Amino acid sequence: MNTKLGLMAVLLASLPVAAAVADDANMLDRNVKQEQRIEQGLQSGSLNTKEAARLEKGEARIDQMEARAARDGKIGKNEAARIRQAQDAESRAIHDEKHDAQRGNPNSASSRRMQADVQRDINQQSRIRNGVADGSLTTHEAGRMERQQAHDDRLQARAGADGHVGAHEQRHIAMSEDRSSRHIWRQRHDAQHN
């Protein structure tokens, strides 16, 4: 009987941790989906490079909010609510930009560069989300990864602010994303786990 009670106590104690991990994974999943919507807009021509750059600036702000919230290793209810509000606002901005009169040329070199950069964001955000979901990244580690994602998003926003992403700008972004990718890999394969 005591074994059953002990097992029940362990299960009940783990519920808040499981709920927190699920909340973190949901936030990170939303990051992936919003980046996918930006990439789809670029590919269809419903977003031009300048619009995508503005949206990447918004994504950087959200990533930075997540990084600050996770600094202490947990994201509180109020912090999570503010992040959800920012994600809702960004979602509306993506919708509005995709449905306005401005069009982009998905086959232009600049648009293809921005598409490649946004696709890289999707991949990195997916790796962070998967790391939180499988426990190979702690909330604190995921927060550090989000700070790096914010930096990469700001680089993309600056590069495309004039409506054109040049080859040199893309190389600079790719170097930063390579560093982020290596950091994600190292953190997912270290000894720390949720």
C-alpha positions, -999 to 999 in steps of 0.1 A, spaced: 0 0 0 28 24 9 44 18 -25 12 28 -43 10 60 -22 46 68 -29 41 63 -66 10 85 -65 29 112 -47 56 112 -73 31 113 -102 12 142 -86 45 161 -79 55 157 -116 22 172 -129 33 209 -125 66 202 -143 48 184 -171 23 212 -175 52 238 -176 70 218 -202 38 216 -223 33 253 -220 69 260 -231 65 235 -260 32 252 -271 49 286 -271 78 273 -292 54 255 -315 37 288 -322 71 303 -331 76 276 -357 41 281 -371 44 319 -374 78 315 -392 62 290 -415 35 315 -423 61 342 -432 79 318 -454 47 307 -472 39 344 -477 73 350 -493 69 319 -515 35 328 -527 44 365 -533 18 377 -507 48 391 -488 76 411 -502 111 412 -486 105 445 -468 73 431 -452 90 399 -442 118 420 -426 92 439 -405 76 406 -394 110 392 -385 115 422 -363 83 413 -345 95 377 -342 128 389 -326 108 408 -300 88 377 -291 120 356 -289 136 382 -266 105 382 -244 108 344 -241 145 346 -234 139 371 -206 110 351 -191 131 319 -191 162 335 -175 153 321 -141 145 286 -155 108 289 -155 81 309 -173 55 323 -149 18 326 -157 20 364 -162 51 361 -184 33 334 -205 2 356 -209 23 385 -221 41 363 -246 8 349 -259 -5 384 -263 26 393 -283 22 362 -304 -14 371 -310 -4 405 -322 23 391 -344 -2 366 -359 -25 395 -368 4 414 -383 13 384 -405 -23 381 -416 -25 418 -424 8 419 -443 -1 388 -463 -35 403 -473 -26 438 -482 -21 452 -517 17 448 -517 31 419 -536 66 404 -537 84 385 -564 91 350 -549 116 343 -576 138 374 -570 172 368 -556 164 389 -525 132 370 -518 149 336 -522 176 347 -498 150 358 -472 131 325 -478 162 306 -471 169 326 -439 133 321 -427 134 284 -435 166 282 -413 146 299 -385 119 273 -388 145 245 -385 162 261 -355 129 268 -337 118 232 -344 150 219 -329 145 241 -298 108 230 -295 118 193 -299 145 197 -273 121 211 -247 95 184 -256 120 155 -252 136 170 -221 171 175 -237 168 212 -232 159 229 -199 137 260 -199 168 280 -190 187 266 -220 157 271 -243 157 308 -232 193 312 -242 185 296 -276 156 321 -280 180 350 -273 202 338 -301 171 334 -324 162 370 -315 196 381 -326 193 362 -359 158 376 -365 171 411 -359 199 405 -385 172 395 -410 151 425 -402 180 449 -407 190 431 -439 156 433 -455 145 467 -441 153 484 -474 134 457 -494 166 439 -506 187 412 -490 221 411 -506 245 381 -508 269 397 -483 241 403 -458 229 367 -462 264 353 -456 265 374 -424 231 360 -413 242 324 -422 273 327 -401 253 337 -371 227 310 -377 256 284 -380 268 295 -345 232 292 -332 229 257 -347 261 245 -331 249 259 -298 216 242 -300 233 209 -308 257 212 -279 229 221 -254 207 193 -266 235 168 -261 249 179 -227 241 164 -194 213 189 -184 178 176 -188 143 187 -177 
